[in-house]
Amino acid sequence: MLLAYVSLEIRRTLRDAGFVIFGVGMPVMMYLLFTNLGVSGSEEDKAASLAAMIGMAAYGALGSAVSTGSSVAEDKGLGWLRQLRITPMSPLLVVTGRCISGSVTVLPAILAVLLAGGLVNGVELEPWQWAAVGGLLWIGTAPFTLLGLGNGYRLSGQTTGVVNMACNLGLSVVGGLWIPSAVFPGWLRAVSEWTPSHRFGQLGWSIADGAAPRAGTVAVLAAWTALFGAYAVYAYRRSARTP
């Protein structure tokens, strides 16, 4: 039953033209725009293009993961969640299924940006680094999928869209996915260090530097995953009591 549910949600998402345009096309366009204005081909430009590629891949994955909640809110309005509650699946299983389907649908955004970096901008990494960057960014989207699901289960359809967009932009900017956190003021850099988005980007940036992600990065992401997971389960149960 879980596999059938996950398969259904994946097909629904990938058939959505808006997801393809904004979830996949937008990060690629932003990456190519940011990295091809006023470049000279210097080593600094190459390093900046590599860092930006990982940042934009993380941004695209984050946005796709959080947007999972928007479809949940739409389903709630259509009565789909009421149908799920009469199935044998528990709240935890329903949330897990949505999380799995959301984790699969973030792959196009990650792969599209990485392909643009390698084929268009000539970013060079070892084969194991390409695989590790893509794999870790894929795994690292779990907390953002859970955050989007929690918003979708808890909020109305219109409110979910606005809140998820704010979460996407806010976490991306403060986390240093658009602009390196090294240029932030001291207080903002300190805040950025504890955001899930910054630690998410560090998964890829560490691999690009030839090192494994630090234990602190994994620990912070695990804590955010647990927090957002509890929020998603709570929101799903709470939605059962909402007319």
matplotlib code that plots the C-alpha trace (Angstrom):
import matplotlib.pyplot as plt

x = [0.0, 2.8, 4.6, 1.4, 0.8, 4.4, 4.2, 0.9, 2.3, 5.5, 3.5, 1.2, 4.1, 6.2, 3.1, 2.8, 4.1, 4.6, 6.9, 9.0, 9.2, 9.8, 11.2, 13.7, 14.1, 14.3, 17.4, 19.2, 18.4, 19.5, 22.8, 23.7, 22.8, 24.8, 27.9, 28.1, 28.0, 31.3, 33.4, 37.0, 37.8, 40.2, 40.7, 38.6, 35.7, 36.0, 35.8, 32.9, 31.1, 31.6, 30.3, 27.4, 26.5, 26.2, 24.3, 21.8, 21.4, 20.7, 18.3, 16.4, 16.2, 15.0, 12.3, 11.1, 11.1, 9.1, 6.6, 5.5, 3.4, 1.4, 0.1, -0.8, -2.9, -4.7, -5.4, -6.8, -9.2, -10.3, -11.0, -8.1, -6.8, -10.2, -10.0, -6.5, -7.7, -10.1, -7.2, -5.2, -2.2, -1.2, -0.5, 3.3, 3.0, 1.2, 3.7, 6.6, 5.1, 4.8, 8.3, 9.6, 7.7, 9.0, 12.6, 12.3, 10.9, 13.8, 16.2, 15.4, 16.3, 19.6, 20.6, 19.6, 21.9, 24.8, 24.5, 24.4, 27.6, 29.4, 28.3, 27.8, 30.2, 32.8, 32.9, 35.4, 35.0, 36.2, 33.5, 33.1, 32.6, 29.8, 28.1, 28.7, 27.4, 24.2, 23.6, 24.2, 22.0, 19.3, 19.4, 19.8, 16.4, 14.5, 14.0, 12.7, 10.2, 8.9, 8.7, 6.6, 4.4, 3.8, 2.7, 0.5, -1.3, -1.7, -2.5, -5.0, -4.1, -3.5, -1.6, 0.6, 1.8, 2.8, 4.4, 6.3, 7.6, 8.8, 10.5, 12.2, 13.5, 14.3, 16.2, 18.0, 19.2, 20.1, 21.6, 24.1, 22.8, 22.5, 25.2, 28.2, 27.7, 31.3, 30.3, 27.5, 27.8, 29.1, 25.7, 24.0, 26.8, 26.4, 22.7, 23.4, 25.6, 22.6, 20.1, 19.3, 19.8, 23.4, 24.3, 22.5, 24.8, 27.8, 27.1, 28.0, 30.7, 32.6, 32.7, 33.9, 36.8, 37.7, 36.5, 33.6, 30.9, 31.7, 29.9, 28.5, 26.8, 25.2, 24.1, 22.5, 20.6, 19.5, 18.1, 16.2, 14.9, 13.6, 12.0, 10.3, 9.2, 7.5, 5.8, 4.6, 3.1, 1.4, 0.0, -1.4, -3.1, -4.4, -5.8, -8.1, -9.9, -10.1, -13.3]
y = [0.0, 2.4, 1.7, 2.4, 5.6, 6.8, 5.9, 7.8, 11.0, 10.9, 10.6, 13.5, 15.8, 15.1, 15.7, 19.3, 21.8, 24.4, 22.0, 21.5, 25.3, 26.7, 23.7, 22.7, 25.4, 28.4, 27.2, 26.4, 29.8, 31.6, 29.6, 30.3, 34.0, 34.5, 32.7, 34.2, 37.9, 39.7, 36.5, 36.4, 32.7, 33.1, 30.5, 32.6, 32.6, 28.8, 28.3, 30.7, 28.8, 25.5, 26.9, 28.6, 25.3, 23.5, 26.4, 26.6, 22.8, 23.0, 25.9, 24.0, 20.9, 22.9, 24.6, 21.3, 19.6, 22.4, 22.7, 19.2, 20.8, 22.9, 19.8, 18.4, 21.5, 21.1, 17.5, 18.5, 20.9, 18.2, 15.7, 13.3, 13.4, 12.2, 9.3, 8.4, 8.3, 5.5, 3.3, 1.1, 3.5, 5.2, 8.9, 8.1, 5.9, 8.6, 11.2, 8.8, 8.0, 11.7, 12.3, 9.5, 10.8, 14.3, 13.1, 11.5, 14.6, 16.8, 14.8, 16.6, 20.0, 18.7, 16.9, 19.7, 22.3, 19.8, 19.1, 22.8, 23.2, 20.4, 20.9, 24.6, 26.2, 23.5, 22.7, 19.9, 17.3, 13.8, 11.2, 10.2, 13.9, 14.3, 11.2, 12.2, 15.8, 14.6, 11.8, 13.9, 16.8, 14.3, 12.7, 16.1, 17.4, 15.3, 18.1, 20.5, 18.0, 17.4, 21.2, 21.6, 18.7, 20.1, 23.4, 21.7, 19.6, 22.5, 25.5, 26.3, 26.0, 29.7, 30.2, 27.2, 28.5, 31.9, 30.3, 27.7, 30.4, 32.5, 29.4, 28.7, 32.2, 32.9, 29.7, 30.0, 33.5, 33.2, 29.8, 31.2, 29.3, 32.5, 34.6, 33.1, 33.4, 34.5, 38.0, 38.3, 40.5, 38.6, 38.2, 37.0, 34.6, 33.1, 32.7, 31.1, 28.4, 26.9, 27.0, 23.7, 25.2, 26.3, 22.8, 21.4, 23.3, 22.3, 18.7, 19.5, 22.2, 19.8, 17.2, 19.8, 20.5, 16.9, 16.3, 14.4, 16.5, 17.3, 15.6, 18.9, 19.4, 15.9, 16.4, 19.8, 18.4, 15.3, 17.6, 19.7, 16.5, 15.2, 18.6, 19.0, 15.3, 15.7, 18.9, 17.0, 14.1, 16.5, 18.6, 15.6, 14.4, 18.0, 18.2, 15.3, 17.6, 20.5, 20.8]
z = [0.0, 0.9, -2.5, -4.4, -2.5, -3.1, -6.8, -7.2, -5.6, -7.7, -11.0, -9.9, -9.2, -12.3, -14.5, -13.1, -15.6, -12.8, -11.0, -14.1, -14.9, -11.4, -9.5, -12.2, -14.8, -12.4, -10.4, -13.6, -15.1, -11.9, -11.8, -15.4, -15.0, -11.7, -13.0, -16.5, -15.9, -15.8, -15.6, -16.8, -16.6, -13.7, -11.0, -8.6, -11.1, -11.5, -7.7, -7.5, -10.3, -8.4, -5.1, -6.9, -8.7, -5.3, -3.8, -6.6, -6.7, -3.0, -3.5, -6.2, -4.1, -1.1, -3.1, -4.6, -1.2, 0.6, -2.3, -1.5, 1.2, -1.4, -3.1, 0.4, 1.1, -2.2, -1.4, 1.9, 0.2, -2.3, 0.5, -0.4, 3.1, 4.5, 2.1, 3.3, 6.9, 6.2, 4.8, 7.1, 6.9, 10.1, 10.3, 10.5, 7.4, 5.4, 6.3, 5.6, 2.2, 1.3, 2.5, 0.3, -2.8, -2.1, -1.8, -5.3, -6.9, -5.8, -8.0, -11.3, -9.7, -8.4, -11.6, -13.8, -12.0, -11.8, -15.5, -16.3, -14.2, -15.9, -19.5, -19.8, -17.2, -17.4, -13.7, -13.1, -10.3, -9.9, -10.7, -7.1, -6.2, -8.7, -7.3, -3.7, -4.2, -5.9, -3.4, -0.3, -1.5, -2.3, 1.2, 2.8, 1.6, 4.2, 6.8, 4.1, 2.8, 6.3, 6.9, 3.7, 4.7, 8.1, 6.6, 4.1, 6.7, 9.2, 7.0, 4.3, 0.6, 0.0, 3.2, 2.6, -0.7, 0.8, 3.9, 1.9, -0.5, 2.5, 4.0, 0.7, 0.1, 3.7, 4.3, 1.0, 1.6, 5.3, 4.7, 2.2, -0.9, -3.0, -1.4, 0.5, 4.2, 4.5, 3.4, 6.0, 9.0, 12.1, 13.8, 10.6, 9.9, 13.4, 12.8, 9.4, 10.9, 12.7, 9.8, 8.1, 4.7, 5.5, 6.8, 3.8, 1.4, 3.4, 2.5, -1.1, -0.4, 1.8, -1.0, -3.5, -1.2, -1.1, 2.5, 4.2, 5.8, 9.4, 12.3, 13.4, 10.0, 10.2, 13.8, 13.1, 10.0, 12.0, 14.8, 12.3, 10.6, 13.9, 14.7, 11.3, 11.3, 14.7, 13.3, 10.2, 12.2, 14.6, 11.8, 10.0, 13.2, 13.9, 10.3, 11.2, 13.7, 11.2, 9.2]

ax = plt.figure().add_subplot(projection="3d")
ax.plot(x, y, z, "-o")
ax.set_aspect("equal")
plt.show()
